Structure formats: structure tokens, C-alpha cells
Amino acid sequence: MISLRLFFPLIILGVALLLAGCGAPKILQEETHIGLNVDGQSQQIQLPAGSNVDEVLQSAGVILGESDRVEPPLYTLLAEGDQVQVIRVREVFESQEEVIPFERQVVRNESLPEGETRLIQLGQNGLQEITYRSVYEDDIEISNTLVKTTILQTPKSEITMVGIQAVFAPIPIPGIIAYLSGGNAWIMEDSTANRRPLVTTGDLDGRIFALSPNAGWLLYSRKSEKDPAVEINTLWAVNINGRPKDPIRLGVSNVVHFASWRPNGGTRIYYSTVEPRAAAPGWQANNDLYQVTFSAGWSTNPQEIIEANAGGIYGWWGVNFLWSPDGRKLAYARPDGIGLVNIEEGKFDPLQDIVALSTHSDWAWIPGISWGGDNNSIFTVTHAPASNLVSHEDSPYFDLSAISMANSTNIQIAPQTGMFAYPSGSPMRPSGKERMYQLAYLQAIFPTQSEDSRYRVIVMDRDGSNRRTIFPPEDAQGIDPQIPVWAPDPIPGQSGDFLAMVYQGNLWLVDSVSEESHQITGDGLISRIDWKSLSPN
């Protein structure tokens, strides 16, 4: 006898089988036919209705490359008879070298006879590598574009100097005037008519251009042949005396703000460096100080005096230095103050804090400084506060002040001069029973817009008295910011000392007392000048 416990499950199972057998008949899923075009061949793919493009490719075993395209897109649902197109895309990069023709430059110079030409620098073609990107779709080129140009060798311009007629009367001068014209260094000796080229490489950048104290050497910087993001410039020295001699490369590079001879220091040179950068302004200042001594054919290893440091507010721009006339003290100026360099301890000793100017740009303002001829005073431009709601950092006002080394007093001697006043103290001169000196500085024509303003040259006594404008005349255009250069010695019979300056690209000499001015050059290419006595130092 069957147990009821087993009987009821059997009944339930039988009923379930019966119901299943009575269900609707199974319906087969409809299929579609899709055309596939790939790699130059066409084929028909049979897939269930409702399939998408991606499933067609999987069914056909098609593998897409990274750049390949499919039409229609992979997610598209397909219907009977639709077509799928696979477009094979590839990129080809090709490089080729091309010659960069050199340029030809003609430099006018009135120190050569009219019509005479002189080849200053041979031209040399450069070389560049050009890379193109070609795009192919199913082996048909659809585009060809330039993607990169690499300079393999920088071209050098051919520079020819052409003489023009001299139209300016010669003037006797004490010592030697060195001037930078069109990337070349020239000197005048004894007379403005006695001129000769000193360095004719055509690549002097003007950042450093300084005669030694006895006018026996010229220190200068040249543009580097390397990428400026790697090396900005290099430092050189050339002997002025006797026959032309080969310049000496000092093994120093990336000097932007300062390199100078030490008065009464022989052939000792002091300099500060920067680190080149691709971003503006093109460098990061080290704010350091080094010394190197050289002679013909050799130079000592650089001696570090001040190690690299942050340099205070806006220290990325840099710091400038200036020796006192006797070579015993070295002053510094940076965006947030001025002071003296403690060479023995290798540190900065501040004299006066200055509120750094906020330029809202990629440059920083460094106050101009000058030593008085007696070595006991420093003249500097200070950033004055504004009387309105403008912050001190944004103030457009700048004053000229004097700092005494004897008692550290600070006296304002000329208000609202402009940010580029650039004071310049004259050498000491006899005045009765005393020895005196004068001070020249630039006065902005528009003091509250002194960043863009032109300037006029003011001369006064060291205490600020006897002030007068000497150049240019009131009805003439002002001069660009620069440091006026005093004649190292007086000229017999002349009422005052000469001041040398660049005006509209030419060298001018102006008498500090009579205000008589003399244009010395006419080619419009002068950018830097220096003037030193030939007397031994």
C-alpha cells in the first residue's frame, strides 16, 4: 500500500507535467541579414533581430584599432539590410631636415668713410628638423599637417658695416668712451673723431658693458648660442691697449643684472647669476655674488661670496650691486630695500627698507642707487606712499633720497622724480679750498606715470641746491631711462663736466654747467656707454 506521504507529491508532479504539455508552442527568434564592409571586402552577417553594430563586429571577428572608425556607431541597433562600414585609420609621422637661410644685415656707421664697407660677421645657414603628421583612411591620405619644428643649428646673420659721412665736429675728451652699437663694441680715445671697433661679433646683448677702472679692459656679455631657456649669455673681457687681442671667455654665464670691476682691485670681477627659465621673465635670480680674477689667457675659479638665496620680496627678479668709488664698500639694491654687502661674512646688511612696487606683471622694480664722490653717501630712489586710498605697494610716487654712511640719516632731496630717476654722482672736483661733487638724475616728465614716461636730466649740488635741467630742451622729446655717465676728468677751459647719455639712439655729450650739448654719433644704434680715465688705478 502506497503511503499518503509519497502519494500527494506524485499527484502534484503529474499535474505539473500535464499543464506543461498543454502550453503554447515555442516560437523561433527572427534573424536579420547585415552587410559588413571591412579591409576592402564585403560579407553578409546573419544575426538575431535587434542586434547592434558591436555585435556584428564580434560575430565577424573584426578587431578595431585605436584610431579606426565605424559607421554607424557601435551602439546603433540594426535592421534587415543595413550596412556596417569599418574605416581603418592610421597615422604616419615623417621628419625631414631643412636649411634655414641666413639673413643679411647692414649696419650704418659714421666712423667709417662714406661708401666703405666692412664685413663684420660671415653668414651661416641654420638647420631645422620638421615633423609632419599624415592621416590615412583605408590607405588613402586625407590630411598632412606640420606638428613640430626643432632648430638643430641656429643661423648666423651676415653683418656688413657701411660707412656714412660724418657730420659732427670732433670734440676732445678725457680718457676712453666705450659704446655699444648694433651688437658691437667701439671705443673713442682722446677725441670723438678717434674711433675704432673693439668687438665685432654682432652679438653683444648689452646686459653687461663696463670698462675697467683704468680703461685697460672691457667687460661685456654675449648672447649664448644655446637655447635661452638653457643659457642666456656668457661673460667676456677684452684688452683695449695695443693691437687687437682675442677676447677672453671668463667661464661665467647667465649674468643679467650685475658684473663689474672692483675699483683699486686690479682685474678682479664680481658678478651675480640667474637660472634660465622658459617662462617670463626668462630667469629665476640666484641673488648670489661671486668673485673671479683673470689675466691674459687664464682666470681663477669663481669664489663664492654670497650663496644663492631667496632675495626678499620679488627676489625672483634679482639684485643689483654698486662699488663705492674707492672700492672699499659694495652697496646692493633689490625690490624691497638697499644696503651694504658684508663681504667677510657673506651677507646683506640692510640700510633702508623700501616698499616693493607691485607691478602686476612679469618684472620687478629695483631702485636706482649711486655713491657720492666722497664715498660717504648713497643716493637712492624710494617708493613713496600715496595720499589717496591706493595701497603703498601700488603708489605711483617715487622720491630721491640720500643716506649718510656717517650717521645713517635719510634725507629726501627731490620729490616725485619717477621710478627710473637713476641718480649718478660725479667724481670729486676742487671747489675753492674744498673738494665737491655734483649729482645728476632723471626727472620723469609725467611723475605719476613714470613707468612709461620719458625723462629729463637734472644736475644739482650734493645737498640738493643749485638744481637745473640740462637736457634735453623743454620743447624736445625726453630721453629714455638710463644712468647718465660723468666724464672721469675735466676738460681744460670747459665750464663744467661732460655728461654722456644716449638720446634717440645716439651718443650725446652735455656740459653740466653751460648746458651746451653735442651730438656725437648719428647712426641711431647706440644702446650702452661707459667712460673711464686712462690714468692707472
C-alpha positions in Angstrom: 0.0 0.0 0.0 1.4 3.4 -1.1 2.0 5.8 1.7 -0.1 9.0 1.6 3.2 10.9 2.2 4.5 9.7 -1.2 1.2 9.8 -3.0 0.4 13.5 -2.8 3.8 14.6 -4.3 3.3 12.3 -7.2 -0.1 13.7 -7.9 1.4 17.3 -7.9 4.2 16.3 -10.2 1.7 14.7 -12.7 -0.5 17.8 -12.7 2.5 20.0 -13.4 3.6 17.8 -16.3 0.1 17.9 -17.7 -0.1 21.7 -17.6 3.3 21.9 -19.3 2.2 19.7 -22.1 -0.8 21.9 -22.6 1.3 25.2 -23.0 1.8 27.3 -26.2 4.2 26.1 -28.8 7.8 27.5 -28.9 8.4 30.5 -31.3 11.9 30.8 -33.0 13.6 34.3 -32.8 13.6 36.3 -36.1 17.0 36.8 -37.7 18.4 39.7 -39.8 21.0 40.0 -42.6 23.6 42.7 -42.2 26.2 43.8 -44.7 29.8 44.3 -43.4 32.5 46.2 -45.3 36.0 45.9 -43.9 39.5 45.8 -45.2 38.3 46.0 -48.8 35.9 43.0 -48.5 32.2 42.8 -48.2 30.3 40.0 -46.4 26.8 39.2 -45.1 26.4 38.6 -41.4 23.2 36.8 -40.0 22.3 37.8 -36.5 19.1 37.9 -34.4 16.9 40.9 -34.9 17.7 43.8 -32.6 21.5 43.3 -32.7 23.8 46.3 -32.7 26.9 47.2 -34.7 29.3 46.0 -31.9 27.7 42.5 -32.0 28.1 42.4 -35.8 31.9 43.1 -35.5 32.2 40.5 -32.7 30.4 37.9 -34.8 32.7 38.6 -37.8 35.8 38.6 -35.6 36.8 42.1 -36.5 39.2 43.8 -34.2 39.3 47.6 -34.2 42.5 49.6 -34.0 42.8 52.6 -31.6 42.1 55.2 -34.3 39.7 53.1 -36.5 36.2 54.5 -37.1 32.9 52.6 -37.6 29.8 53.9 -39.4 27.2 53.8 -37.9 28.5 54.0 -34.3 28.9 50.8 -32.2 25.8 51.2 -30.2 23.4 51.6 -33.2 20.6 48.9 -33.5 20.4 47.4 -37.0 17.6 46.4 -39.2 17.3 44.0 -42.1 19.7 45.0 -45.0 21.7 47.7 -43.1 25.3 48.2 -43.9 28.3 48.5 -41.5 31.4 50.2 -42.7 34.8 49.8 -40.9 37.3 52.5 -41.8 40.9 51.7 -40.9 42.7 54.9 -39.7 46.5 55.2 -39.3 48.9 58.0 -38.5 52.3 58.3 -40.0 55.0 60.8 -38.7 57.7 61.8 -41.1 60.7 64.1 -40.3 62.9 65.9 -42.7 65.7 68.4 -42.4 65.5 71.8 -44.0 68.1 74.6 -44.4 67.3 78.0 -42.7 68.8 80.7 -44.9 70.8 83.3 -43.0 69.7 86.9 -43.0 71.8 89.9 -44.2 72.0 92.9 -42.0 73.5 96.3 -43.0 74.8 98.5 -40.1 75.4 102.1 -40.8 78.4 103.7 -39.0 79.7 107.2 -39.4 83.1 106.3 -38.1 83.9 104.7 -41.5 84.5 106.7 -44.6 81.4 107.1 -46.7 80.8 104.2 -49.1 83.4 102.0 -47.4 82.0 98.5 -46.3 83.4 96.1 -43.8 82.2 92.5 -43.3 81.7 92.2 -39.6 80.3 88.6 -39.4 80.1 85.9 -42.0 76.6 84.5 -42.6 75.9 80.9 -41.8 72.8 78.9 -42.7 70.9 77.1 -40.0 69.3 73.7 -39.9 65.9 72.7 -38.7 64.0 69.4 -38.4 60.4 69.5 -39.5 57.9 66.7 -38.5 54.7 66.1 -40.4 51.7 64.0 -39.4 49.8 62.2 -42.2 46.4 60.6 -41.6 45.3 57.7 -43.8 41.8 56.2 -44.0 41.7 52.8 -45.7 45.2 53.7 -47.1 44.0 57.0 -48.7 45.8 60.1 -47.3 43.2 62.6 -46.0 45.4 65.1 -44.2 49.1 66.2 -43.8 49.9 68.7 -41.1 53.1 70.2 -39.6 53.3 69.2 -35.9 56.8 70.1 -34.7 59.8 72.2 -35.8 63.1 71.7 -34.0 66.1 74.0 -34.5 69.2 71.9 -35.0 71.5 74.8 -35.8 70.7 78.5 -35.4 71.5 80.6 -38.4 74.0 83.4 -38.1 73.3 86.7 -39.9 75.7 88.2 -42.3 76.6 91.6 -40.9 78.1 94.3 -43.1 79.1 97.7 -41.8 78.7 100.6 -44.3 80.4 103.9 -43.7 78.3 107.1 -43.8 79.5 110.7 -43.9 80.4 112.1 -40.5 78.5 115.3 -39.9 79.5 116.1 -36.3 82.5 118.2 -35.3 85.1 116.3 -33.2 85.4 117.1 -29.5 88.4 116.4 -27.3 87.5 114.0 -24.5 89.5 112.7 -21.5 90.1 109.0 -21.3 88.1 106.4 -23.3 84.4 106.2 -24.1 83.2 102.7 -24.9 79.9 102.3 -26.6 77.7 99.5 -27.8 76.4 100.0 -31.3 74.4 97.3 -33.2 75.7 94.5 -31.1 79.4 95.5 -31.5 81.7 97.3 -29.1 83.5 100.5 -30.1 85.8 103.0 -28.3 86.7 106.6 -28.6 90.0 107.8 -27.3 91.2 111.4 -26.7 88.7 112.7 -29.3 85.3 111.8 -30.6 86.8 111.6 -34.0 89.3 108.8 -32.9 87.1 105.7 -33.1 87.8 102.1 -33.6 85.9 98.8 -33.3 86.8 96.6 -30.4 84.5 93.6 -30.6 82.7 92.9 -33.9 80.8 89.7 -33.2 77.5 91.4 -33.5 76.0 89.5 -30.6 76.7 91.7 -27.5 73.4 91.8 -25.5 74.1 94.9 -23.5 73.3 93.4 -20.1 77.0 93.8 -19.1 79.1 96.6 -20.6 81.8 98.0 -18.3 85.3 99.5 -18.7 87.9 98.6 -16.0 88.8 101.5 -13.7 91.9 102.2 -15.7 90.2 101.8 -19.1 92.5 98.9 -19.9 89.8 96.2 -20.3 86.2 96.0 -21.4 83.9 93.6 -19.6 80.8 92.6 -21.7 78.2 89.8 -22.2 77.3 88.0 -25.4 74.1 86.2 -26.3 74.5 82.5 -25.9 74.3 80.2 -29.0 72.3 77.8 -26.9 68.5 77.9 -26.2 67.9 80.9 -23.9 66.0 78.5 -21.6 69.3 76.7 -21.1 71.8 79.5 -21.2 71.1 83.3 -21.6 74.5 84.7 -22.2 78.2 84.4 -21.5 80.7 86.8 -19.9 83.9 88.0 -21.7 86.7 90.5 -21.3 88.9 92.1 -24.0 92.1 94.1 -23.7 91.8 97.6 -25.1 95.5 98.5 -25.2 97.8 97.9 -28.2 96.9 95.7 -31.1 93.6 93.9 -31.2 93.7 90.8 -29.0 91.5 87.8 -28.8 88.7 88.3 -26.2 88.9 86.1 -23.1 85.9 83.9 -22.1 85.6 84.0 -18.4 83.7 80.7 -17.9 80.7 82.6 -16.5 77.2 82.5 -17.9 73.7 83.7 -17.1 74.6 87.2 -15.9 71.6 89.5 -16.2 71.8 92.3 -13.5 75.4 92.7 -12.4 79.0 92.1 -13.3 81.7 94.8 -12.6 85.3 95.6 -11.8 86.3 96.5 -8.3 87.9 99.9 -8.1 91.5 99.6 -7.0 91.1 95.9 -7.3 93.2 95.1 -10.3 91.5 92.6 -12.6 89.0 91.3 -10.0 85.5 91.0 -11.3 82.4 90.5 -9.2 79.1 89.1 -10.6 75.7 87.7 -9.8 73.9 84.9 -11.7 70.4 83.7 -12.6 68.9 80.4 -13.5 67.4 80.4 -17.1 63.6 79.6 -17.3 61.3 79.1 -20.3 58.6 81.2 -18.6 58.7 85.0 -18.3 60.9 86.9 -17.5 63.2 84.2 -18.7 65.1 83.6 -15.4 65.0 82.9 -11.7 67.5 85.0 -9.9 70.0 83.4 -7.5 70.8 86.7 -5.7 74.3 85.4 -5.2 77.7 87.1 -5.5 81.0 85.7 -6.9 84.5 86.9 -7.5 86.9 85.9 -10.2 90.4 87.2 -11.0 91.8 86.8 -14.5 94.8 87.7 -16.6 95.6 87.2 -20.3 94.8 83.6 -21.1 93.6 82.4 -17.7 91.2 83.1 -14.9 90.7 81.8 -11.4 87.9 79.6 -10.3 84.9 81.6 -9.1 84.9 82.4 -5.4 81.5 82.4 -3.7 80.9 85.5 -1.5 77.2 85.3 -1.0 75.4 82.0 -1.6 72.2 81.7 -3.6 69.2 83.0 -1.6 65.5 84.0 -1.9 66.4 87.7 -2.2 63.4 89.1 -0.3 60.2 90.3 -1.9 60.2 89.7 -5.6 63.5 88.0 -5.2 62.9 86.0 -8.4 63.7 89.2 -10.4 67.2 89.7 -8.9 69.5 92.1 -7.1 71.9 94.8 -8.3 75.2 95.9 -6.8 77.5 99.0 -6.9 81.0 99.6 -5.7 81.9 102.8 -3.9 84.5 105.0 -5.9 87.3 103.8 -3.6 86.4 100.1 -3.9 86.0 99.7 -0.2 82.3 99.3 0.1 79.7 97.4 -2.0 76.1 98.5 -2.0 73.2 96.4 -3.1 69.7 97.3 -4.2 66.7 94.9 -4.6 62.9 95.4 -4.8 62.4 95.7 -1.1 65.5 97.7 0.1 69.1 98.7 -0.2 72.1 98.1 2.0 75.8 97.1 2.1 77.4 93.7 1.4 79.4 92.3 4.3 82.0 90.6 2.1 83.9 89.0 5.1 80.7 87.3 6.4 79.0 86.8 3.1 75.7 88.5 4.0 73.5 91.6 3.3 73.4 94.4 5.9 70.2 96.4 5.3 70.4 100.2 5.3 66.8 101.1 4.3 63.7 99.1 3.7 61.7 100.1 0.6 58.1 99.1 0.0 58.3 96.9 -3.1 56.3 98.1 -6.1 53.5 95.8 -7.2 53.9 95.9 -11.0 51.2 93.3 -11.6 53.4 92.0 -14.3 56.4 89.7 -15.0 59.0 92.3 -14.0 60.0 93.9 -10.7 61.3 97.4 -9.9 64.8 97.8 -8.4 65.6 101.2 -7.0 68.5 103.0 -8.7 71.4 103.8 -6.5 74.6 105.9 -6.7 77.6 106.6 -4.5 78.6 110.1 -3.7 82.1 111.0 -4.9 83.3 111.2 -1.3 82.3 107.5 -0.6 80.2 108.6 2.4 76.7 108.9 0.9 74.3 106.7 -1.1 71.7 108.3 -3.3 68.6 106.1 -4.0 65.1 106.2 -5.3 62.5 105.4 -2.7 58.8 104.3 -3.1 56.6 107.0 -1.5 53.1 106.4 -0.2 50.1 107.7 -2.0 47.8 110.3 -0.4 44.6 108.6 -1.5 43.2 105.1 -1.0 45.7 103.5 -3.2 47.9 100.9 -1.3 51.5 101.7 -0.7 52.5 98.8 -2.9 50.6 100.4 -5.8 51.6 104.0 -5.2 52.8 105.9 -8.3 55.1 108.2 -6.3 58.9 108.0 -6.1 61.3 110.3 -4.4 65.1 110.7 -4.5 66.8 110.4 -1.1 70.3 110.5 0.3 71.6 108.2 3.1 74.7 109.2 5.1 77.2 106.5 5.9 78.4 108.5 8.9 75.1 108.6 10.9 72.6 106.6 8.7 70.4 109.6 8.3 67.9 109.5 5.4 67.1 112.9 3.7 64.7 113.4 0.9 66.3 115.7 -1.7 63.9 115.5 -4.7 60.2 114.5 -4.5 58.2 112.8 -7.3 61.1 112.1 -9.6 59.7 108.9 -11.1 60.7 105.3 -10.6 63.6 105.4 -13.1 65.4 108.5 -11.6 68.8 106.7 -11.7 71.0 109.1 -9.7 74.6 109.4 -10.8 77.3 111.0 -8.7 80.2 112.9 -10.3 83.9 112.4 -9.5 85.3 114.8 -6.8 86.4 118.1 -8.1 88.2 121.1 -6.5 86.0 123.9 -5.3 87.9 126.6 -3.6 89.6 125.0 -0.6 87.2 122.0 -0.7 86.6 119.1 -3.0 83.0 118.8 -4.1 80.9 116.7 -6.4 77.6 117.0 -8.2 74.6 114.7 -8.7 72.7 114.0 -11.9 69.4 112.2 -12.0 66.4 111.8 -14.3 63.1 113.6 -13.7 60.0 112.0 -15.2 58.0 114.3 -17.4 54.9 112.6 -16.1 55.8 111.6 -12.5 52.6 109.6 -11.8 53.1 107.7 -15.0 56.8 107.2 -14.7 56.8 103.6 -15.9 56.0 104.8 -19.4 57.2 108.4 -19.2 60.2 109.9 -20.8 62.7 111.9 -18.6 64.8 115.0 -18.5 68.3 115.2 -16.9 68.7 117.3 -13.8 72.0 118.3 -12.2 72.4 119.7 -8.7 74.9 120.0 -5.8 75.1 117.1 -3.4 72.9 118.8 -0.9 70.1 119.3 -3.4 70.8 123.0 -4.1 71.5 124.7 -7.4 69.2 122.4 -9.3 68.7 122.9 -13.0 67.5 120.9 -16.0 70.3 120.5 -18.6 69.0 118.1 -21.2 67.0 117.8 -23.4 65.4 121.2 -24.0 61.8 121.7 -22.8 60.5 121.7 -26.4 62.2 118.4 -27.3 61.2 114.8 -26.6 62.6 113.4 -23.3 65.2 110.6 -23.0 64.6 107.0 -22.2 65.5 105.8 -18.7 69.3 105.3 -18.3 72.2 106.1 -16.0 73.9 109.4 -17.0 77.7 108.8 -17.2 80.1 111.5 -15.9 83.4 112.3 -17.6 86.2 110.9 -15.5 88.3 114.1 -15.7 87.6 117.8 -16.5 88.5 119.3 -19.8 90.6 122.5 -19.6 88.7 125.6 -20.4 85.3 123.9 -20.1 82.9 125.4 -17.5 81.5 122.1 -16.3 82.0 118.4 -16.6 80.6 116.4 -19.6 77.7 114.0 -19.0 77.4 111.2 -21.6 74.0 109.8 -22.4 72.0 108.0 -25.2 69.4 110.1 -26.9 67.3 108.7 -29.7 69.8 106.0 -30.3 72.8 108.3 -30.5 75.6 109.4 -28.1 75.4 112.9 -26.8 77.7 114.9 -24.5 76.2 117.7 -22.4 78.1 120.3 -20.3 76.8 120.1 -16.8 77.2 123.9 -16.3 76.7 125.7 -19.6 74.1 123.0 -20.7 75.7 123.0 -24.1 75.0 119.7 -25.9 76.9 117.9 -28.6 75.6 115.0 -30.8 78.5 112.6 -31.3 77.0 109.8 -33.4 74.3 109.6 -36.0 73.6 106.0 -36.8 70.9 105.6 -34.1 72.2 102.3 -32.9 73.9 103.2 -29.6 72.4 101.3 -26.6 75.2 101.3 -23.8 78.1 103.6 -22.9 80.8 103.8 -20.3 83.6 106.3 -19.7 86.8 105.9 -17.8 90.1 107.7 -17.3 93.3 106.2 -18.7 95.2 107.1 -15.5 96.5 104.0 -13.7 94.2 102.8 -10.8 
